[in-house]
């Protein structure tokens, strides 16, 4: 599946290696907590490499440190305030950049206290044991550890969320190409940057967010008069969905029930679609995907992104002229089955190489679509 945003390059352990470039330059057991604090105070960015050797994700690090910093006071008394200045009950989240900046700004006492708390947190998670092992390796072995073990794990953590947003962007790009109006307007170009629309579950209109009264959808599709026509929910699970995935599946069945009531009382043709993809569903299909699919009028996957345009055509939001299902992906029988189900009244192009037309083409998933 596509990835949203800019890929984060694998982090190298260059700053860490600079302390002891070779295994001969390091003496086993020579590290201690205060030394780690001094390292961090002189170079706060080193925290990225230290969390990496512990296989700590960026998110795990900043959530834990946000909690710790709101509970650790700067000086000897409560009047000195907490490291981040937040009261313990606020549960405010600080980014890693903000956390590390606290070792560079503010009073010398606060900077040192921040470094000490981070050092204690890392050492408590066995950092000294891990560094003893790491510094005892020669450079080739260290490179292998980083390239084959540490960096892939760190990049994978970063990619999990971006993969879901990438699927949303893929659908948004296809619908935009077909001339369909969406909210957020920039979902296709900046899928992680826009504000998702909120829908009132009584009147099914886009409104300001109100907890308990509204739900957010990832893409809202409008008709030519700016009326809400489709709510699209992004539900990609590239890893174990856990309880969150189960709860989200349940939420969509509730939305379906509310929508059914609304449609029955108003005659509305508003539809609920889902972007449902990812191997993570294999962990708990009965609690997630099996109970959720029936909630959607349409479900779309990465390979079948073209279904979004075909169903928009069905609703009169665009005019599709022809479609070619990838010949290297679909067998003749499979493409015919897909077309009979989703492409009624649309020209089916069997051989792309023989097809000539001046219609606008759109590449979406495993198909090419031409629109009028």
Residue pairs with C-beta under 8 A, 6 or more apart in sequence:
1 163
1 166
1 167
1 170
1 236
1 238
1 277
1 278
1 302
2 163
2 166
2 167
2 169
2 170
2 302
3 159
3 162
3 163
3 166
4 162
4 163
4 164
4 165
4 166
4 168
4 169
4 191
4 192
5 162
5 165
5 191
5 192
7 155
7 158
7 159
8 155
8 158
10 146
10 147
10 151
10 152
10 154
10 155
11 48
11 49
11 52
11 151
11 154
12 146
12 151
13 49
13 52
13 53
13 142
13 146
13 150
14 49
15 43
15 45
15 46
15 49
16 46
16 49
16 50
16 53
16 134
17 139
17 142
19 39
19 135
20 26
20 135
21 139
22 138
22 139
23 135
23 136
23 137
23 138
26 135
26 136
28 132
28 136
29 132
31 128
31 131
31 132
32 128
33 119
33 120
33 123
33 128
34 116
34 119
36 50
36 119
36 122
36 123
36 127
36 128
37 112
37 115
37 116
37 118
37 119
37 120
38 115
39 46
40 46
40 47
40 50
40 103
40 115
40 118
40 119
41 103
41 111
41 112
41 115
44 100
44 101
44 103
44 104
44 115
45 100
47 61
47 96
47 99
47 100
47 118
47 122
48 58
48 96
50 122
50 127
51 57
51 58
51 61
51 122
52 150
52 151
52 154
53 127
53 130
53 131
53 134
53 150
54 122
54 125
54 126
54 127
54 130
55 150
55 153
56 125
57 154
57 157
58 96
58 154
58 157
58 158
59 157
61 96
61 99
62 93
62 94
62 95
62 96
62 98
62 99
63 93
64 121
65 94
65 96
65 99
65 117
65 118
65 121
66 84
66 92
66 93
66 94
66 99
67 91
68 83
68 117
68 121
69 82
69 83
69 84
69 86
69 94
69 99
69 102
69 114
69 117
70 82
70 83
70 84
70 86
70 87
70 88
70 90
70 91
70 92
71 82
71 88
72 82
72 83
72 113
72 117
73 80
73 81
73 82
73 83
74 80
74 81
74 82
74 83
74 107
74 109
74 110
74 113
75 109
75 113
80 109
82 88
83 102
83 110
83 113
83 114
83 117
84 92
84 94
84 102
86 92
99 114
99 118
102 110
102 111
102 114
103 111
103 114
103 115
103 118
104 111
105 111
134 142
134 145
137 145
159 238
160 238
160 239
162 192
163 236
163 238
163 278
164 234
164 235
164 236
164 237
164 238
164 278
165 191
165 192
165 234
166 191
167 234
167 236
167 275
167 277
167 302
168 187
168 191
168 218
168 219
168 232
168 234
168 275
169 187
169 188
169 189
169 191
170 302
170 305
170 364
170 365
171 219
171 232
171 275
171 300
171 305
171 308
172 182
172 187
172 188
172 191
172 219
173 188
174 305
174 306
174 308
174 309
174 362
174 364
174 365
175 182
175 219
175 221
175 308
175 309
175 312
176 182
176 188
177 362
177 364
178 309
178 312
178 317
178 318
178 320
178 362
178 369
178 371
179 318
179 371
180 221
180 222
180 312
180 317
180 318
181 221
181 222
181 223
181 224
181 226
182 188
182 219
182 220
182 221
182 222
183 197
183 206
183 219
183 220
183 222
184 194
184 195
184 196
184 197
184 219
185 194
186 193
186 194
187 194
187 218
187 219
196 216
196 217
196 218
197 206
197 216
197 217
197 220
198 206
198 207
198 208
198 209
198 210
198 214
198 215
198 216
199 205
199 206
199 207
199 214
199 215
199 216
199 217
199 220
199 228
199 231
200 206
200 207
200 210
200 213
200 214
201 213
201 214
201 215
201 255
201 258
202 213
202 262
203 262
204 228
204 259
204 262
204 268
204 270
205 228
206 220
206 228
207 214
208 214
209 216
215 251
215 255
217 231
217 232
217 233
218 232
218 233
218 234
218 275
219 230
219 231
219 232
219 234
220 228
220 230
220 231
220 232
221 228
221 229
221 230
221 231
221 232
221 312
221 317
222 228
222 229
223 229
223 317
228 270
229 269
229 270
229 271
229 315
229 317
230 270
230 271
230 272
230 273
230 312
230 315
231 255
231 270
231 271
231 272
231 273
232 273
232 274
232 275
233 252
233 255
233 272
233 273
233 274
233 275
233 296
234 275
235 248
235 249
235 252
235 274
235 275
235 276
235 277
235 292
236 275
236 276
236 277
236 278
237 245
237 277
237 278
237 279
237 280
237 281
237 288
238 278
238 279
238 280
239 278
239 280
240 280
240 283
240 284
241 248
241 280
241 281
241 283
241 284
241 288
245 280
245 281
245 284
245 287
245 288
246 284
246 287
246 288
248 288
249 287
249 288
249 289
249 291
249 292
250 291
252 272
252 274
252 292
252 295
252 296
253 291
253 292
253 295
255 272
255 295
256 272
256 294
256 295
256 296
259 270
259 272
262 268
262 270
263 269
263 270
269 315
271 297
271 298
271 311
271 315
272 295
272 296
272 297
273 296
273 297
273 298
273 299
273 300
273 308
273 311
274 292
274 293
274 295
274 296
274 298
274 299
274 300
275 299
275 300
275 301
276 289
276 292
276 293
276 296
276 299
276 300
276 301
277 300
277 301
277 302
281 288
281 289
293 299
298 307
298 308
298 311
300 307
300 308
301 365
302 365
303 329
303 365
303 366
304 338
304 365
304 366
305 364
305 365
306 323
306 364
306 365
306 366
306 367
306 369
307 342
307 365
308 364
309 318
309 320
309 362
309 364
309 369
309 371
310 320
310 323
310 342
310 343
310 346
310 369
311 342
312 318
313 319
313 320
313 346
318 371
319 371
319 372
320 343
320 346
320 369
320 370
320 371
320 372
321 346
321 347
321 357
321 359
321 370
321 371
321 372
322 346
322 347
322 348
322 349
322 355
322 357
322 359
322 369
322 370
323 339
323 343
323 346
323 347
323 348
323 349
323 367
323 368
323 369
323 370
324 348
324 349
324 350
324 352
324 355
324 367
324 368
325 334
325 335
325 338
325 339
325 348
325 366
325 367
326 366
326 367
327 335
327 350
327 351
327 352
329 366
330 338
330 366
332 350
335 348
335 350
336 348
339 346
339 348
349 355
349 368
352 368
357 370
359 370
359 371
359 372
360 370
360 371
361 368
361 369
361 370
362 368
362 369
362 370
362 371
